Amino acid sequence: MTEQHEYNTVDVTQKTTNEAPNNEQVQAGITPTGQRLRAYFERIERLEESKKEIAEDIKEVFAEAKGDGFDVKAMRKIISIRKKDPADLEEENAILETYMSALGMKF
């Protein structure tokens, strides 16, 4: 299910003084700054499309795990925990334990 995605990038780091618009862009009223801005938008749009594809791949993996009898909710929680900094996780657990104790609940 894992797919590799290639990302095409556009170099938008050139200064506008070094860029010369072509005739088509001049006729359309696109400035060098507009060209750079358009390149940013196009890169973001390509990345958004890739993000959708990756989200669909992840959804398929969770569906496969569910089909094998695993609890997807628990898996998502564990993924969330694994992303956290250990110190932040320890602090969060201490607060939860304190609050639950105050409510007479076991942690």
One Martini backbone bead per residue (centre of mass of N, CA, C, O) as a GRO file, in nm:
protein
  107
    1MET     BB    1   0.051   0.066  -0.011
    2THR     BB    2   0.308   0.203  -0.049
    3GLU     BB    3   0.391   0.524  -0.167
    4GLN     BB    4   0.572   0.717  -0.384
    5HIS     BB    5   0.644   1.066  -0.385
    6GLU     BB    6   0.679   1.319  -0.613
    7TYR     BB    7   0.838   1.642  -0.609
    8ASN     BB    8   0.787   1.938  -0.758
    9THR     BB    9   1.001   2.211  -0.801
   10VAL     BB   10   1.027   2.564  -0.763
   11ASP     BB   11   1.226   2.832  -0.819
   12VAL     BB   12   1.169   3.125  -0.587
   13THR     BB   13   1.460   3.281  -0.510
   14GLN     BB   14   1.462   3.488  -0.707
   15LYS     BB   15   1.502   3.792  -0.798
   16THR     BB   16   1.313   4.018  -0.965
   17THR     BB   17   1.560   4.158  -1.118
   18ASN     BB   18   1.639   3.870  -1.271
   19GLU     BB   19   1.360   3.876  -1.404
   20ALA     BB   20   1.205   3.793  -1.719
   21PRO     BB   21   0.936   3.838  -1.882
   22ASN     BB   22   0.737   3.713  -2.100
   23ASN     BB   23   0.512   3.790  -2.335
   24GLU     BB   24   0.271   3.638  -2.214
   25GLN     BB   25   0.297   3.769  -1.930
   26VAL     BB   26   0.275   4.062  -2.016
   27GLN     BB   27  -0.007   4.037  -2.150
   28ALA     BB   28  -0.134   3.923  -1.868
   29GLY     BB   29   0.006   4.096  -1.624
   30ILE     BB   30   0.264   3.946  -1.518
   31THR     BB   31   0.473   3.964  -1.274
   32PRO     BB   32   0.747   3.859  -1.117
   33THR     BB   33   0.598   3.836  -0.848
   34GLY     BB   34   0.362   3.674  -0.965
   35GLN     BB   35   0.530   3.432  -1.044
   36ARG     BB   36   0.621   3.355  -0.761
   37LEU     BB   37   0.340   3.326  -0.640
   38ARG     BB   38   0.238   3.108  -0.832
   39ALA     BB   39   0.452   2.898  -0.754
   40TYR     BB   40   0.353   2.864  -0.467
   41PHE     BB   41   0.065   2.773  -0.530
   42GLU     BB   42   0.145   2.523  -0.699
   43ARG     BB   43   0.298   2.377  -0.477
   44ILE     BB   44   0.068   2.362  -0.274
   45GLU     BB   45  -0.131   2.207  -0.455
   46ARG     BB   46   0.048   1.955  -0.488
   47LEU     BB   47   0.069   1.892  -0.183
   48GLU     BB   48  -0.233   1.862  -0.130
   49GLU     BB   49  -0.268   1.620  -0.317
   50SER     BB   50  -0.068   1.438  -0.169
   51LYS     BB   51  -0.215   1.447   0.102
   52LYS     BB   52  -0.467   1.300   0.004
   53GLU     BB   53  -0.326   1.038  -0.079
   54ILE     BB   54  -0.208   0.971   0.200
   55ALA     BB   55  -0.476   0.964   0.355
   56GLU     BB   56  -0.586   0.725   0.193
   57ASP     BB   57  -0.365   0.525   0.272
   58ILE     BB   58  -0.418   0.534   0.576
   59LYS     BB   59  -0.710   0.440   0.563
   60GLU     BB   60  -0.639   0.161   0.444
   61VAL     BB   61  -0.468   0.061   0.682
   62PHE     BB   62  -0.692   0.076   0.894
   63ALA     BB   63  -0.884  -0.117   0.748
   64GLU     BB   64  -0.695  -0.358   0.757
   65ALA     BB   65  -0.663  -0.370   1.065
   66LYS     BB   66  -0.963  -0.408   1.123
   67GLY     BB   67  -0.985  -0.676   0.956
   68ASP     BB   68  -0.768  -0.805   1.175
   69GLY     BB   69  -0.894  -0.691   1.472
   70PHE     BB   70  -0.820  -0.405   1.524
   71ASP     BB   71  -0.813  -0.111   1.718
   72VAL     BB   72  -0.826   0.197   1.579
   73LYS     BB   73  -0.853   0.388   1.818
   74ALA     BB   74  -0.602   0.286   1.966
   75MET     BB   75  -0.402   0.338   1.740
   76ARG     BB   76  -0.441   0.645   1.727
   77LYS     BB   77  -0.354   0.698   2.019
   78ILE     BB   78  -0.067   0.580   1.993
   79ILE     BB   79   0.028   0.771   1.775
   80SER     BB   80  -0.010   1.025   1.943
   81ILE     BB   81   0.188   0.944   2.168
   82ARG     BB   82   0.446   0.897   1.986
   83LYS     BB   83   0.465   1.211   1.900
   84LYS     BB   84   0.541   1.282   2.174
   85ASP     BB   85   0.703   1.418   2.416
   86PRO     BB   86   0.803   1.271   2.699
   87ALA     BB   87   0.764   1.516   2.890
   88ASP     BB   88   0.476   1.588   2.799
   89LEU     BB   89   0.351   1.314   2.866
   90GLU     BB   90   0.416   1.313   3.166
   91GLU     BB   91   0.258   1.568   3.236
   92GLU     BB   92  -0.017   1.476   3.132
   93ASN     BB   93  -0.038   1.224   3.318
   94ALA     BB   94  -0.021   1.376   3.587
   95ILE     BB   95  -0.276   1.542   3.549
   96LEU     BB   96  -0.472   1.311   3.505
   97GLU     BB   97  -0.419   1.173   3.776
   98THR     BB   98  -0.504   1.409   3.955
   99TYR     BB   99  -0.796   1.440   3.850
  100MET     BB  100  -0.889   1.147   3.891
  101SER     BB  101  -0.838   1.141   4.194
  102ALA     BB  102  -1.035   1.377   4.264
  103LEU     BB  103  -1.276   1.183   4.134
  104GLY     BB  104  -1.218   0.870   4.217
  105MET     BB  105  -1.023   0.766   4.002
  106LYS     BB  106  -0.854   0.545   3.804
  107PHE     BB  107  -0.540   0.522   3.612
   0.00000   0.00000   0.00000
